[in-house]
Amino acid sequence: MPQRPGLSFSHVGIFVTDIQRMADFYSQVLDFTITDRGMLDGPHGPIELVFTSRDPDVHHQIVLVSGRPADLRFNVINQLSLMADSLETLQRYHRRLVGAGVAELAPVTHGNALSLYCRDPEGNRLELYIDTPWYVSQPMRVPMPIELPPAELMAWAERHARALPGFRSRQDWRADMARRMGVEQAPA
């Protein structure tokens, strides 16, 4: 699909306190591969970097960087979002995160997405999600029964979304956004 030319989002780097614990979480729980790691001189001394990816065409999607102070009073990362390839995958990661003892698991619907929120070992909020085939006005968030069988969960989510302001197909919403962004739409 066409997108606005010039820039596209590629990766994110986050400062961490315990780089090995974080590398273990991202590689063992979320299936990222450590593609490289090493040391660089930083402005306040040496820093360690761990590069991770889930895509063999992309060297790094999340870079973990040592040097985060342990006594931060506020985490400036609102969330890191990872799109799942299916509802079944989202449910599988829910079970995996429960099994790993991950805190603050919150399965929710946003109407336009089904999401699972949790915290990584250093408190950064993660969102694992799938898009739905419809759109509703945002922000919107209510708990969802993620344990339902996939077909039942999607039916529940659609019933809920249809009652919300702004409900329409994702295709109609995308066409409107393409016009607003000045991006030519591909023929249907």
Stockholm file with secondary structure:
# STOCKHOLM 1.0

chainA/1-188         MPQRPGLSFSHVGIFVTDIQRMADFYSQVLDFTITDRGMLDGPHGPIELVFTSRDPDVHHQIVLVSGRPADLRFNVINQLSLMADSLETLQRYHRRLVGAGVAELAPVTHGNALSLYCRDPEGNRLELYIDTPWYVSQPMRVPMPIELPPAELMAWAERHARALPGFRSRQDWRADMARRMGVEQAPA
#=GR chainA/1-188 SS CCCCSSCCCCCEEEEESSHHHHHHIIIIISCCEEEEEEEEEETTEEEEEEEEESCTTCSCSEEEEECCCTTCSSCCCCCEEEECSSHHHHHHHHHHHHHTTCSCCEEEECSSEEEEEEECTTSCEEEEEEECSEECCSSCCEECCTTSCHHHHHHHHHHHHHTSTTCEEHHHHHHHHHHHHTCCCCCC
#=GC SS_cons         CCCCSSCCCCCEEEEESSHHHHHHIIIIISCCEEEEEEEEEETTEEEEEEEEESCTTCSCSEEEEECCCTTCSSCCCCCEEEECSSHHHHHHHHHHHHHTTCSCCEEEECSSEEEEEEECTTSCEEEEEEECSEECCSSCCEECCTTSCHHHHHHHHHHHHHTSTTCEEHHHHHHHHHHHHTCCCCCC
//
